[in-house]
């Protein structure tokens, strides 16, 4: 959504470009925490890099136009630049230029965004390789539609993207649309039946005690809160008195939180309180405000089905990419990522 706010990006781009680039797989902004881990190469003697589970052989000056290559599939410097500039502009417009002075997990925000784009580019190459492996291709009408959309975008923004050739942009659009088609083809068999209970969304309040310091005193604090609630004290008042954090409300669906928390919360009826729940980051008392929020079941059902599709697609891609080596021209990538 942030990228869709990008200045100068037309509707054609927003619908067909960024949505396809994400391949509808890695949802929400967890993509911001992608990291790169580098290690020395083995038999080849070249440096290896692992990016989100994909193995790259790093080369300096590959002698062709590819920034990332896998088999016969590749993505060029100009194509990656279109992705990079669009994503950067999208975040800047959404969050202001101050984001470039921020750090996330001891890395610059820019480094996280750039690594996200590198991941997007790698996935495009991988999924197009997968398409060939699965004998999935665009029809003549789909190719014609890609060409028309790419040309419309190129004509509208030619001054801003003078560095890319029209044919390169057409190819990029086609790669993205094919990636989307691969996703659809490989997730058609997903079970779309979702039970009423599974689709429930609940609204809760909670008292949280972290795991720093003496554990027994932390648990004892929640025991006191539970006793006072059972004696008739208002739960909100108890939050102010006992919780280690000011935030105390949430609206959740299945599969969003740690299992111990979720199991306790979804076993409550409206007005009930849980026993003390132990989670990885601390202890909780959970109070159920509404055990089935009206009007949320349909969107939750869609989210559950989407999650199933994502998991199935990731299984296909993971199985295919196991052992597949991508080659990245680190000199070209460094030049791209260093551009302001």
N, C-alpha and C positions, 0 to 999 in steps of 0.2 A: 504493500500500500504506500509505503514511503516513497518508493521509486516512482509511483504513478503521479507523484506531485512534481516530478522533475520539470524544470523550466524548459520550454521549447520542445517538449516531446508530445507528438500528436496522438490521437486516439488509436491510430493504426499501430503505432509503436507500443503503446501501453498494453493493448490487448494481445498483440501477437509476439511482441519482442520479450519483454521482461517476464511475462507469465510463462512463456515457453522456455526461457532461459533457466528459470528455476525448476523446470520439469515437474512442477507441482509436487515435489517430494519433501524437501527440507522446509517445513513450515515454520512460521513466525520468525522472530529475530534471534533465535538461537544460532543462526548462521553467523552471527557476529563473533562468536567465540571459537571459530575455526582456528586451528594452529598448525604450524608446519614443524616437523621434526626431521632433522637431517642427520645422516650417518655416512660412514665411508662405504664405498661400493665393494663388491666381492670380486668375483672372477673377472669381471670386465675391467676392473681398475678405475672405473669412473665413479664419481660421487653419486650417491643415491639420495633420493628424498622421498619421504612418505607424506602424502597430503590426504587426510581423511581416509586412509586405508588404501590409496592408490600409489603404486610404486612408480617413481619417475627415475629415468637416467638423465642426469644433467649433462648438457653439452654446451660448449661455448662457440657460437657461430656455426649453426648446422649446415649452412650453405644453401638453404632454401628459405621460403617465406613463412614456414611454420613456426609458431611459438610452441605449440604442443602438437605432437604427432603420435598416432597409434595406428599401426598398419597403414592402410590407405587413407585413413581419415586424419584430418588436421584442422587447426584453426590458426588463422594468420594474425600477424601483428595488428593490422588495421581492424580486424574483426574484434580482437580482444580489446582494443582501444575504445571501440564503440561501447562495449559492455562496461569497461572501467569508467569512462566518463559519465555514462548514464547513471550508474549506481552511485558514484561520488556526488553527482549533482542532486540526485534524489535525496540522499541523506542530508546534504547541506541545506537544501530547501526545506526539508522537514524539521531539521534540528538546529539550523543556523550554522554559520561558519565556525562557531566556537567549538564544534565537535572535534576539529582537527588539533586542538590543544589538549584534548582529553586522552586518558589512558584507560585501557581495559585489560585486566589481568597482567599488569606490568608491561603491556605493549601499547604502542600508539594506536589510537582509533583508526588512523589511516592504514596501518599495517593490517588490522583486522578486516577492514573493508576490502583492501587489495587481495588478501588471502581468500576472501569470500569469492571474489571475481575469478581468481585462479581456479578455485574449486568448480565454479560454474562452467568455466571453459573446459576443464578436464572432463566434467560430466557430459558436456555436449559431445566431445570426441568419443567418450566411452559408449554413450547411448547410441550414437550413430554407428559405432562398430557393432554394438549389440543388434541393431536393426538389420545389418547385413547378415549377421549370424542367424537371426530368426527369419530371414527372408521377408522383412517388412519394408515396404517402399511407398513413396507418395505416388498417387495416381496422377495422370496428366492434368486433371482438373485441379487437384490440390497444388501441383507445381505451378500451374498458371495463376492460381490465387495468391501463392507466395510471391511470385514475380510482380503481380499487380500491387500488392501491399508494400513490398520493398521499394518499388519504383515510386509509389506515392510518398513514402517517407523520404526517399532520396531527393525527390524534386522539392519537397517542402523544406528540407534542412540541408541542402547541398552546400551552402556556405560554411556551415558548422562542421560538416563531415567531409570536407574536401580531401582528406587524407585516405579515404576508402573509395575503391572503384565500385561502380554500380553492380557489376557481376559479383564482387565479393559480398556486398550487402545482400544480394539475392540469395547467395549461397548460405549466408548466416541465417536468414529467415527460414530457408528450407531446412537447415539443420535443426532449428528450434521446433518447427512444425513436425518434422519427422520424430523428434524426441517425444513430443506430445503424443503422437500416434503410437509409438512404441509403448508408452505408458498405458494408453487406453487398451491396446491389444493384449498386453500381458497381465492386465488386471480385470479382464472381463469376467473371470470365473469367481471373483470374490463374492462371498456370501453377503447378501444385502438384507438378510433378515435380522432385525434388532428387536429384542424383547422390550416390553414396556418398562420393566425394572431397569434394564440396561440403559435405556434412554432417559432415565430420570435425571434431573438437575436439582440439586438441593442448595438451600441457603443456610449457612451456619455462622456461629460466632465461636471463638475459642480463646482460651487462656494458655499462654505459652511460657515454658520455663526452659532456658537453654541448659546445656550440659557443662558449662564452665563451673569451676568451684566444686563445692561439696555436693555430691549427688543426693545424699539422704535429705539434706536441708531443702534442696530443690523440689524433691518429690513431696516432702512434708508440706511445703507451701501450697502445692496443688491439692493435697489432701484437705487442708484447711479451707481452701476455696470450695471444694466439693461439699464439705460439711455445711458451710454457710449457705450455699445454694439450696441444699436439701432442707435447711432450716427456714427458707423463704427469702433469702437475699436476692436482689436483682442481679442477673448475670453481668450486665454492662458495668454495674458498680464494682463487681468482683474483678473484672478485667482491669479497671483502673488501679485496683488495689494490689493485684497479684501478678499481672502479666509482665513479661520482660520486654515486650514490644507494644507500641501503640496501636498497630493495625490488628484488628480482631474480627473482621468479617470476611466472608468469602462465599462465592457461588461456584459450585464445582460439579463436574460430571465424572462419570467413571473413567478411570485410567489417567487422571491428571496429576494425582499426588501419590505419595508413598503408600504402599499397600496397607500397612498397619493403620495409617490415618484414614484411608478410604474405607476400609472394612468397618471401622468403628463408626464413622460418620454416616455411612449408608445403612447401618443397622438401627439408626435412631428414627423414631417417629417425631413429628412436630411437638416441640415442648420438652423433649427428653434430653438428658445430659449423659455423656459417656463416662466410663471409668477413666483413670489416667492412662493415656496412650503413649507408649514409647516409640519414638521415631529416631532416625539417624541423627538429626540435629537437635533433639530435645524431647521434652514431654509436653503433652497437651491435654486439656479438658475441652471437649467439644460439645456445644449446645446447638441443637437443631431448631432453626427458626421456621423452616418450611421444608418438608420432606419430598415435595414434588412441585417445583416452581412452575406456575402456569405459563404456557406458551413457549416453553423451551425444548420440549421433546423432539420436535421436528428438526431443529438445527443441531441438536445433540446427536440424533440419528445420523444425519448427514456427516457429522464429524467422525462418528465411529466408523462408518463405511469408508470415509476418506482415509482414516488411519489404517484400516485393513488393506486398502489398495496400496497405500504407501509402503506398508510392511512387505506385501507380496512383491511389489516392484523392486524394493531394495534387495530382496532375496534373489530375484533374477539377476540384478545388476551385480550383486556381490559374488554370486556363483560365476558369472561370466568374467568379472574383472580379476578373479583370483588367478594370479600368474601372468596377467596381461601387463606388459610394460609400456608405459608412455614415455616419450622423449620430450624434454622441455629444453628449449634454447634459453639458458639462464641469462645470456647477454641481452637478448631481445626483451625478456621479461623484466629485467632490471631497468632497462631503458624506459619501458612503459610505466612501471610502478613508480619510477622517480619523477615522472612528469607531474607538474602541479595542475 
